[in-house]
């Protein structure tokens, strides 16, 4: 029985449960189908990488204080981070991979930057 490939439209024969004429057509069909999800995930990963690079650029020595507007001027997005860490002193750090930051409060114009140490998990 001949069937039509949903990707390229070519006719093909084969097993009764075969849906595509070839592996490339199968992959192309599923890649296109999942493109919207992949695009969203890729854009979030790009923001996280950018945030990490901004933190690394402004914190070459492992610890520093910077003005919040320096981060904002470089396109840093505070809503995106990979994880959080709360110290024993109840200070909350947000991390973008191995670089973190702490904002004292919403009104503060200073941000404390750190690089993750081996003992911080």
MITORZA-670546 format. One record per residue (C-alpha): x, y, z; residue in three letters; residue number from 1. Coordinates in nm, 2 decimals, decimal comma, always signed. Each point is the difference from the previous one (the first is absolute). Layout:
N
+--------+--------+--------+-----+-----+
!     c1 !     c2 !     c3 ! res !   n !
+--------+--------+--------+-----+-----+
!      X !      Y !      Z ! ALA ! NUM !
...
+--------+--------+--------+-----+-----+
! end
This chain:
121
+--------+--------+--------+-----+-----+
!     c1 !     c2 !     c3 ! res !   n !
+--------+--------+--------+-----+-----+
!  +0,00 !  +0,00 !  +0,00 ! UNK !   1 !
!  +0,14 !  +0,34 !  -0,10 ! UNK !   2 !
!  -0,02 !  +0,29 !  +0,25 ! UNK !   3 !
!  +0,09 !  +0,36 !  -0,02 ! UNK !   4 !
!  +0,28 !  +0,16 !  +0,21 ! UNK !   5 !
!  -0,15 !  +0,28 !  +0,21 ! UNK !   6 !
!  +0,33 !  +0,20 !  -0,03 ! UNK !   7 !
!  +0,09 !  -0,01 !  -0,37 ! UNK !   8 !
!  -0,31 !  -0,15 !  -0,16 ! UNK !   9 !
!  +0,18 !  -0,28 !  -0,17 ! UNK !  10 !
!  -0,16 !  -0,34 !  -0,02 ! UNK !  11 !
!  +0,17 !  -0,29 !  +0,18 ! UNK !  12 !
!  -0,04 !  -0,36 !  +0,09 ! UNK !  13 !
!  +0,11 !  -0,19 !  +0,31 ! UNK !  14 !
!  -0,11 !  -0,13 !  +0,33 ! UNK !  15 !
!  -0,36 !  +0,07 !  +0,10 ! UNK !  16 !
!  +0,10 !  +0,23 !  +0,29 ! UNK !  17 !
!  +0,25 !  +0,20 !  -0,21 ! UNK !  18 !
!  -0,12 !  +0,36 !  -0,02 ! UNK !  19 !
!  +0,28 !  +0,18 !  -0,20 ! UNK !  20 !
!  +0,20 !  -0,09 !  -0,31 ! UNK !  21 !
!  +0,33 !  +0,05 !  +0,17 ! UNK !  22 !
!  +0,18 !  +0,10 !  +0,32 ! UNK !  23 !
!  +0,08 !  +0,35 !  -0,12 ! UNK !  24 !
!  -0,37 !  +0,06 !  -0,07 ! UNK !  25 !
!  -0,10 !  -0,13 !  +0,34 ! UNK !  26 !
!  +0,26 !  +0,22 !  +0,17 ! UNK !  27 !
!  -0,10 !  +0,31 !  -0,20 ! UNK !  28 !
!  -0,37 !  -0,06 !  +0,08 ! UNK !  29 !
!  +0,06 !  -0,02 !  +0,38 ! UNK !  30 !
!  +0,25 !  +0,29 !  +0,00 ! UNK !  31 !
!  -0,25 !  +0,22 !  -0,17 ! UNK !  32 !
!  -0,28 !  -0,12 !  +0,23 ! UNK !  33 !
!  +0,22 !  +0,08 !  +0,31 ! UNK !  34 !
!  +0,15 !  +0,32 !  -0,13 ! UNK !  35 !
!  -0,21 !  +0,23 !  +0,22 ! UNK !  36 !
!  +0,10 !  -0,19 !  +0,32 ! UNK !  37 !
!  +0,36 !  +0,00 !  -0,11 ! UNK !  38 !
!  +0,00 !  +0,37 !  -0,08 ! UNK !  39 !
!  -0,13 !  +0,09 !  +0,34 ! UNK !  40 !
!  +0,26 !  -0,23 !  +0,17 ! UNK !  41 !
!  +0,28 !  +0,14 !  -0,21 ! UNK !  42 !
!  -0,10 !  +0,36 !  +0,07 ! UNK !  43 !
!  -0,01 !  -0,06 !  +0,38 ! UNK !  44 !
!  +0,34 !  -0,18 !  -0,02 ! UNK !  45 !
!  +0,14 !  +0,30 !  -0,19 ! UNK !  46 !
!  -0,12 !  +0,24 !  +0,27 ! UNK !  47 !
!  +0,15 !  -0,21 !  +0,27 ! UNK !  48 !
!  +0,34 !  -0,02 !  -0,18 ! UNK !  49 !
!  -0,01 !  +0,38 !  -0,06 ! UNK !  50 !
!  -0,08 !  +0,06 !  +0,37 ! UNK !  51 !
!  +0,29 !  -0,23 !  +0,10 ! UNK !  52 !
!  +0,24 !  +0,18 !  -0,23 ! UNK !  53 !
!  -0,10 !  +0,34 !  +0,14 ! UNK !  54 !
!  +0,06 !  -0,12 !  +0,35 ! UNK !  55 !
!  +0,34 !  -0,15 !  -0,09 ! UNK !  56 !
!  +0,10 !  +0,33 !  -0,18 ! UNK !  57 !
!  -0,09 !  +0,21 !  +0,30 ! UNK !  58 !
!  +0,15 !  -0,23 !  +0,26 ! UNK !  59 !
!  +0,35 !  -0,10 !  -0,12 ! UNK !  60 !
!  +0,13 !  -0,06 !  +0,36 ! UNK !  61 !
!  -0,28 !  -0,22 !  +0,14 ! UNK !  62 !
!  -0,17 !  +0,26 !  +0,22 ! UNK !  63 !
!  -0,11 !  +0,36 !  -0,08 ! UNK !  64 !
!  -0,26 !  +0,26 !  +0,05 ! UNK !  65 !
!  -0,15 !  +0,17 !  -0,31 ! UNK !  66 !
!  -0,27 !  +0,24 !  -0,06 ! UNK !  67 !
!  -0,33 !  -0,16 !  -0,12 ! UNK !  68 !
!  -0,01 !  +0,23 !  -0,30 ! UNK !  69 !
!  +0,33 !  -0,14 !  -0,13 ! UNK !  70 !
!  -0,16 !  -0,34 !  -0,02 ! UNK !  71 !
!  -0,31 !  +0,15 !  -0,16 ! UNK !  72 !
!  +0,20 !  +0,20 !  -0,25 ! UNK !  73 !
!  +0,16 !  -0,33 !  -0,12 ! UNK !  74 !
!  -0,34 !  -0,16 !  -0,05 ! UNK !  75 !
!  +0,00 !  -0,21 !  +0,32 ! UNK !  76 !
!  -0,35 !  -0,15 !  +0,07 ! UNK !  77 !
!  -0,05 !  -0,05 !  +0,37 ! UNK !  78 !
!  -0,30 !  -0,23 !  -0,05 ! UNK !  79 !
!  +0,22 !  -0,27 !  -0,16 ! UNK !  80 !
!  +0,23 !  -0,22 !  +0,21 ! UNK !  81 !
!  +0,09 !  -0,36 !  +0,03 ! UNK !  82 !
!  -0,03 !  -0,05 !  +0,38 ! UNK !  83 !
!  -0,02 !  +0,17 !  +0,34 ! UNK !  84 !
!  +0,21 !  -0,05 !  +0,31 ! UNK !  85 !
!  -0,09 !  +0,12 !  +0,35 ! UNK !  86 !
!  +0,29 !  +0,04 !  +0,24 ! UNK !  87 !
!  -0,01 !  -0,08 !  +0,37 ! UNK !  88 !
!  -0,04 !  +0,38 !  +0,06 ! UNK !  89 !
!  -0,32 !  -0,02 !  -0,21 ! UNK !  90 !
!  +0,15 !  +0,19 !  -0,30 ! UNK !  91 !
!  -0,14 !  -0,10 !  -0,33 ! UNK !  92 !
!  +0,22 !  -0,03 !  -0,30 ! UNK !  93 !
!  -0,12 !  -0,06 !  -0,36 ! UNK !  94 !
!  +0,24 !  -0,19 !  -0,23 ! UNK !  95 !
!  +0,05 !  -0,01 !  -0,37 ! UNK !  96 !
!  +0,20 !  -0,32 !  -0,01 ! UNK !  97 !
!  +0,32 !  +0,07 !  +0,20 ! UNK !  98 !
!  -0,05 !  +0,37 !  +0,05 ! UNK !  99 !
!  -0,24 !  +0,14 !  +0,26 ! UNK ! 100 !
!  -0,14 !  +0,33 !  +0,12 ! UNK ! 101 !
!  -0,18 !  +0,14 !  +0,30 ! UNK ! 102 !
!  -0,22 !  +0,30 !  +0,01 ! UNK ! 103 !
!  -0,05 !  +0,13 !  +0,35 ! UNK ! 104 !
!  -0,35 !  +0,14 !  -0,07 ! UNK ! 105 !
!  -0,20 !  +0,13 !  -0,29 ! UNK ! 106 !
!  +0,11 !  +0,36 !  +0,07 ! UNK ! 107 !
!  +0,37 !  -0,08 !  +0,02 ! UNK ! 108 !
!  +0,21 !  +0,13 !  -0,29 ! UNK ! 109 !
!  +0,28 !  -0,24 !  +0,09 ! UNK ! 110 !
!  +0,03 !  -0,37 !  -0,09 ! UNK ! 111 !
!  +0,25 !  -0,23 !  +0,16 ! UNK ! 112 !
!  +0,16 !  -0,25 !  -0,25 ! UNK ! 113 !
!  +0,18 !  -0,32 !  +0,08 ! UNK ! 114 !
!  +0,14 !  -0,30 !  -0,18 ! UNK ! 115 !
!  -0,12 !  -0,34 !  +0,13 ! UNK ! 116 !
!  +0,26 !  -0,17 !  +0,22 ! UNK ! 117 !
!  +0,05 !  -0,37 !  +0,01 ! UNK ! 118 !
!  -0,16 !  -0,02 !  +0,35 ! UNK ! 119 !
!  -0,32 !  +0,18 !  -0,11 ! UNK ! 120 !
!  -0,26 !  -0,24 !  -0,12 ! UNK ! 121 !
+--------+--------+--------+-----+-----+
! end
